[in-house]
Amino acid sequence: RMVHLSADLEPEFFAQMTAEVRVQKKTARGNRFVWVKRKGQARNEQFDMAVYVLWLVEKLRIGTWRQRLWD
């Protein structure tokens, strides 16, 4: 899977998009993966918005829309 982004975006955008990492944590029921913020990274709104938009695209099946719907 890929996401294409403009090179004209501010460095803060990319910092927020990479603000979280997926790590494995041990629990009473075994290991599980969770997302945690990187140390020193206070903001991640851009990442959250990207997740919301991808969910909306899938929910509305935007990839299947014909041109007349866009018009």
N, C-alpha and C positions, 0 to 999 in steps of 0.2 A: 504494500500500500504506500502511496505517496501523496504528498501535499505540495503543490507548487505555490511559492510565495515570491512576491516582488523583492528585488534587491534594493528597492528604494525605501523599504520599511526601516524605521528607527531601530537602533540597537536594543532599546528597552523592550520592543516587541519580542525580539528573539530571546531576550533574557527571561521574559515572562513565559514564553512558550516552552522553555526548557527548565522551568522553576521546580518541577516535580520529577522524582525518579521512582521507579517501581522496584520495591525491595521485598525480599522474602522475610516473613516474621514467623517465629514459632508461637503457637498457641496451644491450649490444652487439647484441641482436636487435631493437631498436626500443623504442618506448615501452610501458610497462605501468603498471597502477594497483596501488598498494599501500596498506595501512592503516598509519598511523603515529600515535603518541601526540602529543597537543598538548603544547607546552612547558609545564612546570610541573605536568603532570598525572601523578601517580604511580600512581594506582589506576584499574582499569577492570573489576573483577570483575563488576559488574552487567551491563555490556555483554556480557562473555563468557558469563554465565549466560543472558542473553536469546537469544544466538545458539544455544546448546546446546538450549534449550527449543524454539525455532522449528524446528531440525533434527529434534528428536524428534517434534514435532507432524506434520511432513511424513512422516517415516519410518513412524510408526504410523498415519498417515492418520486422525488423531483427528477431523478435521472431518467424516468420513463415519460416525462411530460413531452407532448408534441408542441410544435411551434405555435399552434393556435392558442394554447394555454398561456404561453409567454406573451403573445400579442395582447 
